[in-house]
Amino acid sequence: MTYLQEETREIFRPGGLLAASLAGYEQRSGQAIMAEAIAETLENGDGGRLAVEAETGIGKTLAYLIPAALSGQKIVVSTNTLNLQEQILAGEIPFIQQHIDPQLTAVCLKGRQNYLCHYRWQQSQADPRQSLFAEPEARGRISAWLTETKTGDRAELPWLADDSLLWHEISSSTSQCLGSQCPEAGACFVNRLRKKAAAARLLIVNHHLFFSDLALRHTGFAEVLPRYESVIFDEAHHLEEVATRHFGPLFSHYQVLDLINDMNRMLKDLSRDDSDRLAQAGAALIQQVERFAALFPGIWGRFPLTDFIAALPSWEDEVTELDSRFSRLAVRLENQALNSEIWGNMLRRCQELSNNLHTITDGVLEETPETATHIRWYERREKTVVLTASPIEVAPLLQEALYSNVRSCVFTSATLAVGGSFDYFLDRLGLAGDTATLTMPSPFDYKGLTMLYVPEKFPIPSHETFQEKLQEEIIAILTSSNGRALLLFTSISAMQKIHAFLVDHLPYPVFRQGEAPRSVLLEKFQQETHSVLLAVASFWEGVNVPGESLSCVIIDKLPFEVPSDPVMMARINKIRLEGGNPFFDFQVPRAILALRQGVGRLLRTATDRGLLAIFDIRLFSKSYGTLFRKSLPPSPVTRSLKDVEAFFAKQEEARIR
């Protein structure tokens, strides 16, 4: 046993430091085992890799933070959400500093856009036009906040709208940064944070910032994070998706408009001639990029770029003309870049957009499925068009950019395994088949506190009577449960249909995703005990509503993704070309992990109880249903609605007593 393991074991043992110092601490053998395994991985180093599935109730955050603190290494802890970042810094880190390692230094790092820029704030306040802008009250509150904040982090402004135009105008931006020439460089929140990060032992980041930094390092252009020795990924089931977003160029119509708008704000500092030349070059580029964006169909969604280009005879001419406008602007910017760092940033931004456009579109028609390493696609959004080249496989990129450059990697999540096997997770992330793995089942009593209901005689989801039968059974369950339910759907249309039906047939408040911000909906759902919340997508995970308000999770069908997304289609084709079975090798595992996240919303504490209902009889009628069932919590299974009614009746009797 290593020294770090021994230290860790002593802290987590019955009657140890945690039991003596942490209020309400409950001894969990799974937490101690996980912490010791992480300690061993960190201390042994030499390319150590460990994947840990730690289900709800294990206490995985302390299980990785304590050995990380004791290791003495500079370690990055990467999470999927800003909320978890802030929770770690405000909750677990102070406890560790007080009781385990007083010398521990930890810094929470976010993307630059989360921090106010003093220079841009002063420029905005000095602008005589600012009185015409919206959010005058916000300006006053930010002005007062600046006299007391030490971080400049917008997370300290919960009242500020997510889509605040004012924050976009005054937040820190790489493209607008004056660097060493900035008169506010000494007071700069980002500069101060970077100095703290360089000296800190623990860096708390989110996956997007981590992979943005990793992609920059991989290209050799720059880096965002200081050098580190090991990395711990929490919510690691998101890594393939996030890595896919960052390991590939992106070009959007909005990026061009943003560049020209930022440039135009600075023209007042130039001579009349220089200002006019840049303004004309910028206007010409906007005109051409607007024309370019208009070439794409108006239907929202993501589509293969190859098909679109093949059907457009004028494509090369359009790209050539757009490129010429970029070149003209670049020439004008070069003249200014000789005198100012900020104009140099503008030039680099212009050149990067042009380069990205070429990287995404050049040679696209010459590629074949056998030779392609990236999938080129476009997305039509409400106000812009986005072009991207995404890697079909991130495994080789992670092996080259990450695994070969760090001492240890730890991956943890409540959902990593499929049917008890880590093979899918390891394969998708390019980890060796003999990578150390550990499964820590939830300590919650699923057998005694829950029930899983899957109807026996029920139409399959594609049958024309499915919707009608689903409505009938949901009403029956919600009547028995007196509301208190989270309903998760695989499509917005399905959610909307059921919502309209329930509003007319239930005596309880019925909330729907989209009618209010996520945090507001969850607060209402928590407070209104006998209420119902309908949701899709992001609500399948990250929803934490302990107690009676969430006593039932209803899922309409198995969350198979429609394989129309270009990236998914490319990955399916890749597996097929290599002789695999895309359905069983890729689509089924993804659906299982998504389902496990959904059912994981039910029990959040040891005293919670309730029903899981999944209205998809393929769990029993299809061969792959066995794998799904094997991946679910060990809840007693019933196929009878009468058992559901009895389950809730028994709960009600116990509550009254």
C-alpha positions in Angstrom: 0.0 0.0 0.0 1.3 3.4 -0.9 1.9 6.2 1.6 -0.9 8.3 0.0 -3.3 5.4 0.2 -2.5 5.0 3.9 -3.1 8.7 4.6 -6.4 8.5 2.7 -7.5 5.3 4.4 -7.0 6.9 7.8 -9.2 9.9 6.9 -12.1 7.8 5.6 -12.0 5.0 8.2 -14.8 4.5 10.7 -14.2 7.0 13.5 -11.6 8.8 11.3 -11.2 12.5 10.6 -14.2 12.7 8.4 -16.5 11.1 10.9 -15.1 13.4 13.6 -15.1 16.7 11.7 -17.9 16.6 9.1 -21.4 17.3 10.5 -23.9 14.6 9.5 -21.2 12.4 8.0 -22.3 8.8 7.3 -19.7 6.1 6.9 -19.8 4.7 3.3 -17.5 1.9 2.4 -17.8 2.7 -1.3 -16.5 6.2 -0.7 -13.4 4.9 1.1 -12.7 2.3 -1.5 -13.0 4.9 -4.3 -10.7 7.4 -2.4 -8.0 4.7 -1.9 -8.1 3.7 -5.6 -7.7 7.3 -6.7 -4.8 7.8 -4.2 -3.1 4.7 -5.7 -3.5 6.0 -9.2 -2.2 9.5 -8.4 0.8 8.3 -6.5 1.9 5.5 -8.8 1.7 7.9 -11.8 3.5 6.6 -14.9 0.4 7.0 -17.1 -2.0 5.8 -14.4 -5.6 5.6 -15.6 -8.7 4.9 -13.5 -12.4 4.9 -14.4 -14.8 4.9 -11.4 -18.6 4.6 -11.7 -19.8 6.1 -8.4 -23.6 6.1 -8.2 -25.7 8.6 -6.3 -25.0 8.6 -2.5 -21.4 7.5 -2.7 -20.0 11.0 -2.0 -17.6 11.0 -4.9 -16.5 14.6 -4.7 -14.7 14.2 -1.4 -13.5 10.8 -2.6 -11.4 12.4 -5.3 -10.7 15.8 -3.7 -9.0 14.5 -0.5 -6.4 12.3 -2.2 -5.9 15.0 -4.8 -5.1 17.5 -2.0 -2.9 15.0 -0.1 -0.9 14.1 -3.3 0.9 17.4 -3.4 0.6 17.5 -7.2 -0.8 20.3 -9.3 -4.1 18.8 -10.4 -6.9 19.9 -12.6 -10.4 18.9 -11.5 -12.8 19.2 -14.5 -16.6 19.1 -14.2 -19.3 19.5 -16.8 -21.1 22.4 -15.1 -20.2 25.8 -13.6 -22.6 24.9 -10.7 -20.5 21.9 -9.6 -17.3 24.0 -10.0 -18.7 26.6 -7.6 -20.1 24.0 -5.2 -16.6 22.4 -4.9 -14.9 25.7 -4.3 -17.5 27.0 -1.8 -18.2 23.6 0.0 -15.6 20.9 -0.1 -12.4 23.0 -0.5 -12.9 25.1 2.7 -13.5 21.9 4.7 -10.3 20.3 3.4 -8.3 23.5 4.1 -9.7 23.6 7.6 -9.3 20.0 8.6 -6.9 18.2 6.3 -4.5 20.6 4.5 -4.3 24.2 5.6 -1.7 24.9 2.9 -4.0 23.8 0.0 -4.5 26.5 -2.6 -7.4 26.1 -5.0 -8.7 28.3 -7.8 -11.9 28.1 -9.8 -11.3 29.0 -13.5 -14.0 29.8 -16.0 -14.0 31.1 -19.6 -13.0 34.8 -20.0 -16.5 35.8 -20.9 -17.5 35.2 -17.2 -15.4 38.1 -16.0 -15.8 41.8 -16.3 -13.1 43.8 -18.2 -12.3 47.1 -16.4 -11.2 48.8 -19.7 -14.4 47.8 -21.6 -16.5 48.9 -18.6 -14.9 52.3 -18.5 -15.2 52.7 -22.3 -18.9 51.8 -22.1 -19.5 54.2 -19.2 -17.7 57.0 -21.1 -19.7 56.4 -24.3 -22.2 59.3 -24.7 -24.6 56.9 -26.3 -24.8 54.6 -23.3 -27.9 56.4 -22.0 -29.6 55.0 -25.1 -28.7 51.5 -24.2 -31.0 49.1 -22.3 -30.4 48.0 -18.7 -29.8 51.3 -17.0 -30.6 49.8 -13.7 -28.1 47.0 -14.3 -25.4 49.6 -14.9 -26.0 51.1 -11.5 -25.9 47.8 -9.8 -22.7 46.7 -11.5 -21.1 50.0 -10.6 -21.8 49.4 -7.0 -20.7 45.7 -7.3 -17.3 46.7 -8.6 -16.5 48.5 -5.4 -16.7 45.3 -3.5 -16.0 42.3 -5.8 -12.7 40.6 -5.7 -13.3 38.3 -8.7 -15.3 40.2 -11.3 -17.2 36.9 -11.8 -20.7 37.3 -13.2 -21.8 34.4 -11.0 -21.9 37.0 -8.2 -24.8 38.7 -10.2 -27.6 36.2 -10.1 -30.1 38.9 -11.0 -28.3 39.6 -14.4 -30.1 38.0 -17.3 -28.3 35.2 -19.2 -28.7 37.1 -22.5 -27.7 40.5 -21.1 -26.4 42.6 -24.0 -24.7 44.8 -21.4 -22.6 42.0 -20.1 -21.6 41.0 -23.7 -20.3 44.6 -24.1 -18.3 44.8 -20.9 -17.1 41.2 -20.3 -13.5 40.1 -20.9 -12.7 39.0 -24.5 -9.6 37.6 -26.0 -10.2 39.5 -29.2 -10.7 42.8 -27.4 -7.8 42.4 -24.9 -5.2 45.1 -25.0 -2.7 42.9 -23.2 0.3 44.6 -21.8 -0.8 47.9 -23.4 -4.0 48.0 -21.3 -4.1 50.8 -18.7 -6.0 48.5 -16.4 -3.7 45.5 -16.7 -2.8 45.7 -13.0 -6.4 45.6 -11.9 -7.5 43.0 -14.5 -9.5 40.2 -13.0 -8.3 37.7 -15.6 -4.7 38.6 -15.0 -5.1 38.3 -11.2 -6.8 35.0 -11.6 -4.1 33.6 -13.8 -1.4 34.5 -11.3 -3.4 32.7 -8.6 -3.9 29.7 -10.9 -0.1 29.5 -11.6 0.5 29.2 -7.8 -2.5 27.0 -6.9 -2.3 23.3 -6.4 -5.9 22.5 -7.5 -7.5 24.1 -10.5 -11.3 23.7 -10.7 -12.4 24.1 -14.3 -15.3 22.9 -16.5 -14.9 20.5 -19.4 -15.4 23.2 -22.0 -12.5 25.3 -20.7 -10.3 22.3 -20.3 -10.8 21.1 -23.8 -10.5 24.6 -25.2 -7.1 24.7 -23.6 -6.2 21.2 -24.7 -7.1 22.0 -28.3 -5.0 25.2 -28.2 -2.1 23.3 -26.8 -2.5 20.6 -29.5 -2.3 23.2 -32.3 0.7 24.8 -30.5 -0.8 28.3 -30.7 -1.3 29.1 -27.0 -2.6 27.8 -23.7 -5.3 28.9 -21.2 -4.4 26.8 -18.1 -1.0 26.7 -16.4 0.9 23.4 -16.6 -0.5 20.5 -14.5 0.5 17.0 -13.6 -2.7 15.1 -13.3 -6.4 15.5 -14.1 -9.6 14.3 -12.5 -12.8 14.4 -14.7 -16.1 14.4 -12.8 -19.3 13.9 -14.9 -16.9 12.1 -17.3 -19.7 10.6 -19.4 -19.8 14.0 -21.3 -16.2 14.0 -22.4 -16.6 12.6 -25.9 -19.3 15.2 -26.7 -17.3 18.1 -25.3 -14.0 17.0 -26.9 -15.8 16.7 -30.3 -16.9 20.4 -30.0 -13.4 21.7 -29.4 -11.2 19.5 -31.6 -12.4 21.0 -34.9 -12.6 24.4 -36.6 -15.8 26.4 -36.5 -17.0 29.3 -38.8 -20.2 31.2 -38.3 -21.9 34.1 -39.9 -22.4 35.6 -36.4 -18.6 35.5 -35.7 -18.0 37.7 -38.7 -20.7 40.2 -37.6 -19.3 40.2 -34.1 -15.8 40.9 -35.5 -17.0 43.9 -37.5 -19.1 45.3 -34.7 -16.1 45.1 -32.3 -13.9 46.7 -34.9 -16.4 49.5 -35.6 -16.4 50.5 -31.9 -12.7 51.3 -32.1 -12.8 53.3 -35.3 -13.2 56.6 -33.4 -9.6 56.3 -32.2 -8.3 56.4 -35.8 -7.7 59.1 -38.4 -10.6 59.8 -40.7 -9.0 58.1 -43.7 -8.0 55.0 -41.7 -11.5 54.8 -40.2 -13.2 55.1 -43.5 -11.1 52.4 -45.2 -11.7 49.9 -42.4 -15.4 50.7 -42.2 -15.7 50.2 -46.0 -13.8 46.9 -45.8 -15.9 45.7 -42.9 -19.2 46.7 -44.6 -18.1 44.8 -47.7 -17.4 41.7 -45.7 -20.7 41.9 -43.9 -22.5 42.2 -47.2 -20.8 39.1 -48.6 -21.2 37.0 -45.4 -24.9 37.8 -45.4 -25.1 36.6 -49.0 -23.2 33.5 -48.0 -25.5 32.7 -45.1 -28.5 33.2 -47.3 -27.3 30.3 -49.6 -28.2 27.8 -46.9 -31.8 26.5 -46.5 -34.0 28.1 -43.9 -34.8 24.9 -42.1 -33.4 24.8 -38.6 -31.1 21.9 -37.7 -27.8 20.2 -38.4 -27.1 18.8 -41.9 -24.1 17.3 -43.8 -22.2 20.0 -45.6 -21.0 17.7 -48.4 -24.5 17.1 -49.7 -25.2 20.9 -49.7 -22.0 21.8 -51.5 -22.5 19.0 -54.1 -25.9 20.5 -55.0 -24.7 24.1 -55.3 -22.8 24.8 -58.6 -21.8 28.3 -57.5 -20.2 27.1 -54.3 -16.5 27.7 -55.2 -17.3 31.2 -56.6 -19.1 32.1 -53.4 -16.3 31.0 -51.1 -13.7 32.7 -53.3 -15.6 36.0 -53.1 -16.0 35.7 -49.4 -12.3 35.0 -49.0 -11.4 38.0 -51.1 -13.4 40.2 -48.7 -11.5 38.7 -45.7 -8.2 39.5 -47.5 -9.1 43.1 -48.1 -10.0 43.6 -44.5 -6.9 41.8 -43.4 -4.7 44.2 -45.4 -6.4 47.2 -43.7 -5.9 45.6 -40.3 -2.3 44.9 -40.9 -1.5 48.6 -41.2 -3.1 49.2 -37.8 -1.6 46.1 -36.2 1.9 47.7 -36.5 0.9 50.3 -33.9 -1.4 48.5 -31.5 -1.8 45.1 -29.9 -5.5 45.3 -30.0 -5.5 45.8 -33.8 -3.2 42.8 -33.9 -5.8 40.8 -32.1 -8.4 41.9 -34.7 -6.1 40.8 -37.5 -5.6 37.4 -36.0 -9.3 37.0 -35.5 -10.0 37.9 -39.2 -7.3 35.5 -40.4 -8.6 32.7 -38.1 -12.1 33.0 -39.5 -10.8 32.8 -43.0 -8.6 29.9 -42.2 -11.4 28.0 -40.5 -13.6 28.5 -43.5 -11.0 26.9 -45.7 -10.2 24.1 -43.3 -13.9 23.2 -43.2 -14.7 23.5 -46.8 -11.5 22.7 -48.8 -11.5 19.3 -50.5 -14.8 18.3 -49.0 -16.0 16.7 -52.2 -12.8 14.6 -52.7 -13.2 12.9 -49.3 -14.7 9.4 -49.0 -16.2 7.7 -45.9 -13.1 5.5 -45.9 -10.6 8.4 -45.8 -12.5 11.0 -43.8 -11.3 11.8 -40.3 -13.8 14.6 -39.8 -17.4 15.1 -40.7 -18.2 18.5 -42.2 -21.6 19.9 -41.4 -23.6 23.0 -41.1 -26.2 24.2 -38.7 -29.0 26.6 -39.4 -30.0 28.5 -36.3 -32.5 31.3 -35.8 -30.1 34.2 -36.6 -27.0 32.5 -38.0 -25.4 29.7 -39.9 -22.6 27.7 -38.4 -20.1 25.5 -40.4 -18.0 22.9 -38.5 -15.6 20.0 -39.1 -15.9 17.6 -36.2 -13.6 14.7 -35.6 -15.4 11.4 -36.2 -13.2 9.8 -33.5 -11.8 11.7 -30.5 -9.9 8.7 -29.2 -6.7 9.3 -31.2 -6.7 13.0 -30.4 -7.0 12.3 -26.6 -4.2 9.8 -26.8 -1.9 12.3 -28.4 -3.0 15.6 -26.8 -3.9 14.4 -23.2 -2.8 10.9 -22.1 0.8 11.2 -23.3 1.3 14.5 -21.5 -0.1 13.9 -18.0 1.0 11.7 -15.1 -2.5 10.4 -14.1 -6.1 10.6 -15.3 -9.1 9.7 -13.2 -12.6 9.5 -14.8 -15.7 9.4 -12.6 -19.4 9.7 -13.1 -22.6 8.1 -11.8 -23.0 6.5 -15.3 -20.0 5.1 -17.1 -20.9 1.4 -17.4 -23.3 -0.4 -19.8 -24.6 -3.7 -18.3 -21.8 -3.6 -15.8 -19.1 -3.2 -18.5 -16.8 -0.2 -19.1 -15.9 -1.4 -22.6 -18.0 1.3 -24.4 -16.6 4.2 -22.3 -13.0 3.0 -22.6 -13.3 2.5 -26.4 -14.9 5.9 -27.1 -12.2 7.8 -25.2 -9.2 5.7 -26.5 -8.4 4.1 -23.2 -6.7 0.7 -23.1 -8.9 -2.3 -22.5 -6.9 -3.1 -19.3 -7.5 0.3 -17.8 -8.3 0.0 -14.1 -12.1 0.3 -13.4 -14.2 0.4 -10.3 -17.9 0.2 -9.7 -19.4 1.7 -6.6 -23.2 0.9 -6.4 -25.5 3.4 -4.7 -25.9 2.7 -1.0 -29.6 3.6 -1.3 -32.1 0.9 -0.7 -33.7 0.6 -4.1 -35.2 -2.7 -3.3 -37.1 -1.4 -0.2 -37.8 2.1 -1.3 -38.6 2.0 -5.0 -40.6 0.1 -7.7 -40.1 -0.1 -11.4 -43.2 -0.2 -13.5 -43.2 -1.3 -17.2 -46.7 -2.1 -18.6 -47.2 -5.6 -19.9 -49.9 -5.1 -22.5 -48.9 -1.9 -24.2 -48.3 -0.6 -27.8 -44.7 0.0 -28.9 -43.8 3.7 -29.2 -44.2 3.7 -33.0 -47.8 2.4 -32.9 -50.6 4.8 -33.6 -52.3 4.0 -30.2 -49.2 4.7 -28.1 -50.0 8.3 -27.4 -53.6 7.6 -26.2 -52.6 4.7 -24.0 -49.7 6.7 -22.6 -52.0 9.5 -21.6 -54.4 7.1 -19.8 -51.7 5.4 -17.8 -49.9 8.6 -16.9 -53.2 10.0 -15.5 -53.7 6.8 -13.5 -50.2 7.0 -12.0 -50.4 10.7 -11.2 -53.7 10.2 -9.5 -52.2 7.5 -7.3 -49.0 9.5 -6.6 -51.0 12.8 -6.0 -48.7 14.5 -8.6 -45.1 14.7 -7.2 -43.7 13.5 -10.5 -41.0 14.4 -13.0 -42.0 13.3 -16.6 -39.1 12.9 -19.0 -39.6 12.8 -22.8 -37.4 12.0 -25.7 -38.9 14.8 -27.9 -40.4 18.2 -27.5 -43.5 17.3 -29.5 -44.3 14.4 -27.2 -43.8 16.6 -24.1 -46.1 19.3 -25.5 -48.9 16.8 -26.3 -48.9 15.2 -22.9 -48.6 18.7 -21.3 -51.8 19.9 -23.0 -53.6 16.8 -22.0 -52.5 16.9 -18.3 -53.4 20.6 -17.9 -57.0 19.7 -18.7 -57.2 16.5 -16.6 -55.1 17.1 -13.4 -56.0 19.1 -10.3 -52.3 19.8 -9.7 -49.9 22.5 -11.0 -48.4 21.3 -14.3 -45.0 22.8 -15.2 -43.3 22.5 -18.6 -39.7 23.0 -19.6 -39.4 26.2 -21.7 -42.1 28.2 -19.9 -39.6 29.6 -17.4 -35.9 29.3 -16.7 -34.7 25.9 -15.5 -33.9 27.2 -12.0 -37.3 28.8 -11.6 -39.1 25.7 -12.7 -37.2 23.4 -10.3 -37.8 25.8 -7.4 -41.5 25.8 -8.1 -41.6 22.1 -8.5 -39.8 21.7 -5.2 -42.0 24.1 -3.3 -45.3 22.9 -4.8 -45.2 19.4 -3.3 -48.2 18.0 -5.3 -47.1 19.3 -8.7 -45.9 17.8 -12.0 -42.9 18.8 -14.2 -42.5 17.8 -17.8 -39.1 18.1 -19.5 -36.8 16.9 -22.2 -33.0 17.0 -22.9 -31.0 18.6 -20.1 -33.5 17.7 -17.4 -32.6 14.0 -17.8 -29.5 14.8 -15.6 -28.4 17.4 -13.1 -31.9 17.6 -11.5 -31.6 17.3 -7.8 -35.0 17.5 -6.0 -34.8 15.5 -2.8 -37.8 14.8 -0.7 -41.5 14.2 -1.3 -41.9 16.6 -4.2 -40.2 14.1 -6.5 -41.7 10.7 -5.7 -42.2 9.5 -9.3 -40.1 9.5 -12.5 -42.0 8.7 -15.7 -40.1 8.1 -18.9 -42.1 7.9 -22.2 -39.7 5.6 -24.1 -36.1 4.4 -24.4 -34.0 7.4 -25.3 -32.6 6.2 -28.6 -31.3 9.2 -30.6 -32.6 9.7 -34.1 -29.5 9.0 -36.3 -30.0 12.1 -38.5 -27.4 14.2 -36.7 -24.3 14.5 -39.1 -21.8 13.5 -36.4 -23.9 10.6 -35.2 -24.3 9.4 -38.8 -20.6 9.7 -39.5 -19.8 7.6 -36.4 -22.4 5.0 -37.3 -21.0 4.7 -40.8 -17.4 4.5 -39.4 -18.4 1.5 -37.2 -20.2 -0.2 -40.0 -17.2 0.3 -42.4 -14.9 -1.3 -39.7 -17.2 -4.3 -39.5 -19.0 -3.5 -36.3 -22.7 -3.3 -35.5 -23.6 0.4 -35.0 -26.8 -0.3 -33.2 -25.4 -2.6 -30.5 -21.9 -1.1 -30.4 -22.9 2.6 -30.3 -26.7 3.4 -30.3 -27.7 1.0 -27.5 -24.9 2.0 -25.1 -25.7 5.7 -25.6 -29.4 5.1 -24.9 -28.6 3.0 -21.8 -26.4 5.8 -20.3 -29.0 8.4 -21.0 -31.7 6.2 -19.4 -29.6 5.6 -16.4 -29.2 9.4 -16.0 -33.0 9.8 -16.2 -33.9 7.2 -13.6 -31.1 8.6 -11.4 -33.3 11.6 -10.7 -35.5 9.6 -8.3 -33.4 8.9 -5.2 -31.2 11.8 -4.1 -31.0 11.0 -0.4 -31.2 7.9 1.7 -34.8 8.8 2.9 -36.2 9.4 -0.6 -38.6 6.8 -2.1 -40.8 6.5 -5.2 -41.7 4.9 -8.5 -39.9 4.6 -11.8 -42.2 4.1 -14.7 -40.9 3.4 -18.2 -43.5 3.0 -21.0 -41.5 1.1 -23.4 -42.2 -2.7 -23.6 -39.1 -3.2 -25.7 -37.4 -3.6 -22.3 -39.0 -7.0 -22.3 -39.9 -7.7 -25.9 -36.5 -7.1 -27.5 -33.2 -8.9 -27.0 -31.4 -5.7 -26.1 -33.9 -5.0 -23.4 -32.0 -7.4 -21.1 -29.0 -5.2 -21.3 -31.1 -2.1 -20.5 -32.7 -3.9 -17.5 -29.3 -5.1 -16.3 -28.1 -1.4 -16.3 -31.0 -0.1 -14.2 -31.1 0.1 -10.3 -32.2 -3.1 -8.5 -35.8 -1.9 -8.0 -38.5 -4.6 -7.8 -40.2 -4.8 -11.2 -44.0 -4.9 -11.8 -46.0 -5.1 -14.9 -49.3 -4.3 -13.1 -50.9 -0.9 -12.6 -52.6 -2.3 -9.5 -49.2 -2.8 -7.9 -48.4 0.8 -8.5 -51.6 2.0 -6.9 -50.9 -0.3 -3.9 -47.3 1.1 -3.7 -48.5 4.7 -3.3 -51.3 3.7 -1.0 -48.8 2.0 1.3 -46.6 5.1 1.2 -49.6 7.3 2.1 -50.5 5.1 5.1 -46.9 5.2 6.3 -46.9 9.0 6.0 -50.1 9.4 7.9 -48.8 7.2 10.7 
